[in-house]
Structures are given as C-alpha cells and as structure tokens.
Amino acid sequence: MIFKRKLYSKMLQWKQQWQGKYALLIEGARRVGKSTLAESFAKNEYKSYILIDFSKTSPQISELFDDINDLNFFFVKLQGIYKIQLEERQSVIIFDEVQNEPRARQAIKHLVKDGRYDYIETGSLISIRKNIQNIVIPSEEMSLTLNPMDFDEFYWALGNEVTPTQLRQVFEMKRPIGDALHRRWMRDLRLYMLVGGMPQAVSAYLEYNNLQKVDSVKREILKLYDIDFHKIDPSGRASLIFKNIPAQLSGNTSRYIVSSAIGSRRTENTDTVISEMCESRTINISYHCTDPNIGLSLHKSLDAFKIFMADTGLFVTLCFWDKDYTENIIYEKLLSDKLEANLGYIYENLVAQMFIASGNKLFYYSFPKDEKHVYEIDFLLSRGNKLIPIEVKSSGYKSHKSLDIFCDKYSARIGERVMLYTKDYQKDGMVQCVPMYFAGLV
C-alpha cells in the first residue's frame, strides 16, 4: 500500500527550490517506507524516471560506474538497459539502497553538475557509514529524514482525514472535549501505539484487522534490525543494548545503564556503537540536561541518557520478545487499557516518538530528592526564551510533585507546565493536564 506521508511536501520544496542543484538523500530506518515514497514521488512529479535498486542490480549496472567521464555514454547505456526515455529537467533517477554501491554515491557530484536530471538516493545509514570510507561524499547532496508514520499519517492510512484537523482545533481551545470523544481518541492513540508507524505493520492491520498478524510483521522487522546491529558490532553489544531498552525504561532508572545491558562484554567504545545505532534511526536518544535552560543542546550530558525505540509498535512487540508471538488477548487488553501492568514506560516511548516526529530534540532533567531518590522531569522542550517541562503519566492520576518542585526551583525559566496523561483536558493550578493524543502538538 502507498500511504500519504508528510515528507512528500518537503520533497516538493526540494524539487521546486533547487532545480537540480542538489541531489536528495532520504534517510531512515529499514522498512520505514523510503523506497516507496521515492518512487511515488517520481511517478507523480516527473515525466519519466529510472529506479536503480542496488540491492539487486546486475553486473551490467554496476559496471556503468566504473567510468563516468563520458556521461553521454553513461545515460545512453542506462536508458537502453531500463528501456526508459529520460527527458532533460523532466526526469529523475533514483539510487535505491545506495549504500550497496558507494561509487554511485560518489558519482552524484558529477551527475548533479551535469544538470540534465534530478537524483534521489535512499538507503540505510547503518550500512552507508560502513561503505563510504574510501569515497568522496558529495557536497551536492541534501538530506531528509523519514520517520515512522506519525499519528496524523496513521489516521490518514485508516482513511480518516478529519480527526487530525479536529485534534489541532481542540488543542488550541484548551478545554475539555467530553467523555465520549476523549475515549474514542484515546482508543485511537492506543491502537497507533500497538500497531506503530512502520508501513508494513499498518498494511497488515488494514488487510487482516488482526493484531497478532501485525505482531508477526513487526517481529520480522526486528529480526532485520538485529542483523544490522551485528554489522555495527559483531560482538553483539548493539543488539543487546537495543533489546534491553524496554527493561531499562520499565526499571524507572534515571539513565540507560549500558553495563547492565551488555553484561561482561567490554564497555569501551560503546559510545560509538550507540552513535551508529542512533544514525540508523532505529532509536531516539534523550540526553540529561545538566542546566535546564534555553539552548538545551549546550547543556546535554553525553554520559547520561535514555534510549527510546523510534517506533512504539516495535517497542510493544519487543516487550514480549520472550514469547514466540504476542497473543491477541494481550493486544486487546492493551488496546482497552486493561492489562494489569504499569504502562508508563510504553507511553513515555510513545511521547518520545511523537516529539521527534514534530521536530523536537529529546532532553530530560533529574535532581536529588534524598540520598536514594530523585525527582525527574520526563521531557524538556524549548519554546522561544522559555522551557516547557513535561511529565508523562500512564493514568489519570493528577499528582505532579516533580513538576511543581522543578518549576518552583526554576520559575524564571518556565513557560507552560504540562502533564501528559490519559484523561480529558483540565487545569490543575498552574499545570495543564493534557490528553496524551495532543503530545505532538505541545
């Protein structure tokens, strides 16, 4: 299935503003929909296109990049192989899975300078980084990141174009919406949380309407990720760090403890491993802020961080990885919010995903409560010259002591005070208690 994606409009801006002066690299995790989006864009916006899939190209295609000094010959051969006529300034060439042919990536500099056609590259950065050590990275290249489908895109996939607009309108009103509509939107959010935003998983849900089938698709995606993680680090540390994310978040620790995830394996250079995992777009990092102030990036601690999964649907499946499959009964209880478990860590991962999708970086802050405990602000957002501290609650309980004490401590720096929770909108003193489905709009 081809789904409506927000990145499409940014691709249009690239095409219109730069007129072939830059190639476009679409970054993103495996199976996030990069290739489908690139080809859909090519079909809609160009007179003709050629898609070169470097995951399955013939030697005949690879040989074209042995020598690109004669671009006239290069393009004649390319059109002959694919039997497609290219039109100057009206055609695009897609280098799909470009990490498998580093010479094609290097050739972008000369192809863009030639100016006849546009170029779109897609690929997994986890592999690109490993394969570009001996090539010149083109400066004539712009990049866009394709994240898993956000809540709006999930609604669009379900055929609902109305609710995303309604959500924005109601959010601006900052008032309760009533029990019936609130329950419906929370159920929609939990469905999004369980299915996730990977296009294959969404397609499986639409085709089968069976969450156990969706779970099987998500497990195959996670297995692909595991293969990639072993490419990053054959010792298995990256794989262990990834698989330990649910346990670390559910443990309510103030940071990710790498040593507890990888056991007796050596811990040196794990910062490089985690950096490469982050570049693969399979995880999102939230850094502890040493001084909660505007310019959060200037005060982040590289030694204290939390790790979230980029897709909460995959996160839910990983939570039950000890089973061969996650039974429909578990999904149904999660969907109806009746599973007897503290789901705070799942909602926290969901909020992190929604913040990333809306263009935010992730930061949090903790400070001592006593010798053994800390207060923690789950997320910090910067808006203008003020901070928005955010606490996430998986229930309707309105206690927000950490938020209150933090805001008293740094009152001059605070704008709005927000608690994201599972009940309808209300004000509790100076704190806005905001339904979780508004997270991407905060």
C-alpha positions in Angstrom: 0.0 0.0 0.0 1.1 3.6 -0.7 0.5 5.9 2.2 0.3 9.7 2.4 3.5 10.9 4.1 4.3 14.5 5.3 7.8 14.3 3.9 6.3 14.5 0.4 5.7 18.2 0.8 9.4 18.7 1.8 10.5 16.8 -1.3 8.3 19.1 -3.4 10.1 22.1 -1.8 13.5 20.5 -2.7 12.4 20.0 -6.3 11.0 23.5 -6.7 13.6 25.5 -4.9 16.8 23.8 -6.0 16.1 22.9 -9.6 18.6 20.1 -9.9 21.4 21.8 -8.0 21.3 19.2 -5.2 20.5 15.5 -5.1 18.2 14.4 -2.3 19.1 11.7 0.2 16.2 10.2 2.1 17.5 8.8 5.4 15.6 6.5 7.7 15.4 3.1 9.3 14.9 -0.1 7.4 11.3 -0.7 6.3 10.2 2.8 7.1 9.0 3.4 3.5 11.8 5.3 1.9 11.8 3.4 -1.4 8.0 3.5 -1.8 7.9 7.3 -1.1 10.8 8.0 -3.6 9.1 6.0 -6.4 5.7 7.5 -5.6 7.2 11.0 -5.8 8.9 10.2 -9.1 5.7 8.9 -10.7 3.7 11.9 -9.7 6.2 14.7 -10.2 8.2 13.8 -13.3 7.6 12.8 -16.8 9.7 9.7 -16.5 12.1 8.1 -14.0 14.6 5.3 -13.6 14.8 3.4 -10.3 18.1 1.6 -9.8 17.7 -0.8 -6.9 21.3 -1.5 -5.8 20.2 -4.4 -3.6 19.6 -6.5 -6.7 21.4 -4.8 -9.6 23.1 -6.8 -12.3 26.8 -6.6 -13.0 25.8 -4.6 -16.2 24.5 -1.8 -14.0 27.5 -1.8 -11.6 29.9 -1.6 -14.5 28.4 1.7 -15.5 30.0 3.3 -12.5 33.5 2.1 -13.4 34.0 5.2 -15.5 31.6 8.1 -15.6 33.8 10.5 -17.5 31.6 10.2 -20.6 28.1 11.0 -19.2 26.5 10.9 -22.7 27.6 7.3 -23.0 26.5 6.6 -19.4 23.0 7.9 -20.0 22.6 6.2 -23.3 23.5 2.8 -21.7 21.3 3.4 -18.7 18.2 4.2 -20.8 18.9 1.2 -23.0 19.1 -1.2 -20.1 15.9 0.1 -18.5 14.2 0.8 -21.8 13.0 4.2 -20.4 13.4 7.6 -22.2 14.7 10.3 -19.9 13.8 13.9 -20.6 16.1 16.8 -19.6 14.9 18.6 -16.4 11.7 16.4 -16.5 13.1 13.1 -15.3 14.6 11.8 -12.1 17.0 8.9 -11.4 16.5 7.1 -8.1 19.5 5.3 -6.5 17.7 2.9 -4.2 19.7 1.2 -1.4 22.6 3.4 -2.5 24.8 2.1 0.4 25.3 -1.1 -1.7 27.1 0.9 -4.5 29.3 3.5 -2.9 30.6 4.6 -6.4 27.1 5.7 -7.3 27.0 7.9 -4.2 30.4 9.4 -5.2 29.2 9.9 -8.8 26.4 12.2 -7.5 28.8 15.2 -7.6 29.4 14.8 -11.3 25.8 13.9 -12.2 24.4 16.9 -10.4 26.9 19.2 -12.0 25.9 17.8 -15.4 22.4 19.2 -14.6 20.2 17.1 -17.0 18.2 15.2 -14.4 17.3 15.1 -10.8 18.6 12.5 -8.4 17.0 10.9 -5.3 19.0 8.5 -3.1 17.6 6.2 -0.4 19.5 3.9 1.9 20.1 2.7 5.4 22.7 4.9 7.1 23.8 2.0 9.2 25.3 0.5 6.1 26.1 3.7 4.3 28.6 4.6 7.0 30.4 1.3 6.7 30.7 1.5 2.9 31.9 5.1 2.3 35.3 5.0 3.9 37.1 5.2 0.6 34.9 7.5 -1.4 34.3 11.3 -1.5 30.9 12.2 0.0 29.2 14.7 -2.4 28.6 18.1 -1.1 25.8 18.4 -3.7 23.5 16.4 -1.6 20.7 17.4 0.7 19.1 15.0 3.2 15.7 14.5 4.7 14.8 12.0 7.4 11.7 9.7 7.0 10.5 8.7 10.5 7.8 6.0 11.2 4.3 7.2 10.4 3.2 9.8 12.9 -0.3 9.9 14.5 -1.7 12.1 11.7 -0.3 9.8 9.0 -1.7 6.8 10.8 -5.2 8.4 10.8 -4.7 9.1 7.0 -3.8 5.4 6.4 -7.1 4.4 8.1 -9.0 6.7 5.7 -9.6 9.4 8.3 -8.6 12.9 7.1 -10.9 14.7 9.6 -9.6 13.8 13.0 -6.1 15.3 12.6 -7.6 18.7 11.8 -10.1 18.3 14.8 -7.2 17.5 17.1 -5.4 20.7 16.2 -8.6 22.8 16.6 -9.5 21.3 20.0 -5.9 21.6 21.3 -5.9 25.3 20.6 -9.1 25.7 22.6 -7.5 24.2 25.8 -10.8 23.0 27.2 -12.4 19.5 28.0 -14.0 17.8 25.0 -16.3 15.4 26.8 -16.0 11.7 27.8 -17.3 10.1 24.5 -14.9 11.9 22.1 -12.0 11.6 24.6 -12.5 7.8 24.9 -12.5 7.5 21.2 -9.3 9.4 20.6 -7.5 7.6 23.4 -8.5 4.3 21.9 -7.2 5.5 18.5 -4.0 6.5 20.2 -3.6 3.1 21.9 -4.2 1.4 18.5 -1.5 3.6 17.0 0.8 2.7 19.9 0.2 -1.1 19.3 0.4 -1.1 15.5 3.1 1.5 15.2 4.1 3.6 12.3 6.0 1.1 10.1 4.1 0.9 6.8 4.3 -2.9 6.6 2.7 -3.2 10.0 0.0 -0.7 9.1 -0.7 -2.5 5.9 -1.0 -5.8 7.8 -3.5 -4.2 10.2 -5.6 -2.8 7.3 -5.5 -6.2 5.4 -6.2 -8.6 8.3 -7.6 -6.4 11.1 -5.7 -8.8 13.4 -3.1 -7.6 15.8 -1.4 -10.9 16.1 -0.8 -10.8 12.3 0.6 -7.3 12.8 2.8 -8.6 15.5 4.3 -11.2 13.1 5.2 -8.5 10.7 6.9 -6.4 13.4 8.9 -9.4 14.6 10.3 -9.8 11.1 11.3 -6.1 11.0 13.0 -6.5 14.4 15.0 -9.5 13.1 16.2 -7.4 10.2 17.4 -4.7 12.7 19.2 -7.4 14.7 21.1 -8.4 11.6 22.1 -4.7 11.0 23.2 -4.3 14.6 25.6 -7.2 14.3 27.0 -5.4 11.2 27.7 -2.4 13.5 29.2 -4.5 16.2 29.8 -8.3 15.7 30.3 -8.8 19.4 26.6 -8.3 19.9 26.7 -5.2 22.1 24.5 -3.1 19.8 21.9 -6.0 19.7 21.9 -6.3 23.5 21.6 -2.5 24.0 18.6 -2.4 21.7 16.8 -5.5 23.2 17.3 -4.1 26.7 15.5 -0.8 26.0 12.1 -1.9 27.4 13.7 -3.3 30.6 15.7 -0.1 31.2 12.7 2.1 30.7 10.4 -0.1 32.9 13.0 0.0 35.6 12.5 3.7 36.2 16.2 4.4 36.2 17.4 8.0 35.7 19.6 6.9 32.7 20.4 4.0 30.5 22.9 1.7 32.3 25.0 0.2 29.5 26.9 -2.2 31.7 23.7 -3.9 32.9 22.6 -4.4 29.3 25.8 -5.9 27.9 27.0 -7.9 30.9 30.6 -8.9 30.9 31.2 -7.7 27.4 33.7 -4.8 27.2 32.2 -1.4 27.6 34.8 0.7 25.9 33.8 2.4 22.6 30.1 1.8 23.4 29.5 5.5 22.7 30.5 4.9 19.1 28.2 1.9 18.9 25.3 3.9 20.3 26.0 6.8 17.9 25.8 4.4 15.0 22.6 2.9 16.3 21.2 6.5 16.5 22.3 7.2 12.9 20.4 4.1 11.8 17.2 5.9 13.0 16.0 2.8 14.9 16.4 4.6 18.3 15.9 8.0 19.8 18.3 9.4 22.4 17.1 11.7 25.2 20.0 13.4 26.9 20.1 14.5 30.5 20.4 18.3 30.7 22.9 19.5 33.3 21.5 23.0 33.4 17.8 23.3 32.4 17.9 26.5 30.3 17.2 27.6 26.7 19.8 26.2 24.4 19.3 22.7 25.8 21.9 21.2 23.4 24.6 23.3 25.1 23.9 21.6 28.4 23.4 18.0 27.5 25.4 15.3 29.2 26.9 12.7 26.9 27.3 10.3 29.8 23.7 10.3 31.0 20.9 9.5 28.5 17.8 7.4 28.0 17.2 5.3 24.9 13.8 5.0 23.3 12.8 3.0 20.2 11.9 5.0 17.1 8.7 3.1 16.7 6.4 2.3 19.7 4.7 -0.5 17.8 8.0 -2.3 17.5 8.7 -1.4 21.2 5.5 -3.2 22.3 6.5 -6.3 20.4 10.0 -6.2 21.9 8.4 -6.0 25.3 7.0 -9.5 24.7 10.0 -10.9 22.8 10.3 -13.8 25.2 7.1 -15.2 23.5 7.1 -16.7 20.0 4.3 -14.3 19.3 2.2 -11.8 21.2 -1.3 -13.2 21.6 -4.3 -11.2 20.5 -5.6 -11.3 24.1 -2.6 -9.2 25.3 -3.1 -6.7 22.4 -6.8 -6.5 23.2 -6.1 -5.8 26.9 -3.5 -3.1 25.9 -6.0 -1.6 23.5 -8.7 -1.4 26.1 -6.2 -0.2 28.7 -7.0 -3.3 30.9 -3.6 -5.1 31.1 -2.5 -5.3 34.7 0.9 -3.7 34.3 2.4 -0.3 34.7 2.4 1.0 31.1 4.1 4.3 31.9 7.2 3.3 30.1 5.3 2.5 26.9 3.5 5.8 26.9 6.9 7.5 27.6 8.3 5.9 24.5 5.2 6.9 22.5 5.6 10.6 23.6 9.3 10.5 22.7 8.3 9.2 19.2 5.6 11.9 18.8 8.0 14.7 19.9 10.6 13.5 17.4 8.0 13.4 14.6 7.1 17.0 15.3 10.7 18.2 15.0 11.8 18.2 18.7 15.1 17.0 20.2 14.8 15.0 23.4 16.1 16.1 26.8 15.2 15.3 30.4 16.2 16.5 33.8 16.6 14.8 37.2 17.7 16.3 40.5 18.1 14.8 44.1 15.1 14.2 46.2 17.0 12.5 49.0 20.0 10.2 49.3 18.4 7.4 47.4 15.7 9.0 45.2 15.5 11.7 42.5 12.8 14.0 41.1 12.6 13.7 37.3 11.2 15.8 34.5 10.4 13.3 31.7 10.9 15.8 28.8 12.1 19.4 28.4 11.1 21.4 25.3 12.4 24.9 24.4 9.9 27.4 23.1 11.3 30.9 22.5 13.1 32.0 25.6 11.2 29.7 27.9 11.2 26.0 28.8 8.2 23.7 28.8 8.7 20.9 31.4 6.7 17.8 30.7 5.7 14.9 33.0 4.1 11.8 31.5 1.5 9.7 33.4 0.1 6.5 32.2 -3.1 7.0 34.2 -5.5 9.8 35.1 -3.8 10.5 38.4 -3.0 14.2 38.7 0.0 14.1 41.0 2.9 16.1 39.6 5.2 16.8 42.5 8.4 16.6 40.4 6.9 19.2 38.0 5.9 21.5 40.9 9.2 21.4 42.6 11.1 21.9 39.4 9.0 24.9 38.4 9.5 26.5 41.8 13.2 26.0 41.5 13.5 27.4 38.0 10.4 29.7 37.9 12.0 32.4 35.8 12.8 30.0 33.0 9.4 28.3 32.8 6.7 28.9 30.3 3.8 26.4 30.2 3.7 23.5 32.6 2.4 20.3 31.0 1.4 16.9 32.3 0.5 14.4 29.6 -1.9 11.8 30.9 -4.8 9.6 29.8 -7.8 11.8 30.9 -9.6 14.7 29.4 -8.0 18.2 29.4 -8.1 20.2 32.6 -6.1 22.8 34.6 -4.7 21.8 38.0 -3.4 25.0 39.5 -0.7 26.3 37.0 -0.3 22.8 35.4 -2.1 22.0 32.2 -3.2 18.4 32.3 -3.2 17.5 28.6 -4.5 14.2 27.0 -1.7 12.1 25.6 -3.0 12.3 22.0 -2.0 16.0 21.9 1.7 15.2 22.6 2.7 16.0 19.0 1.1 19.5 19.3 2.7 20.7 22.5 
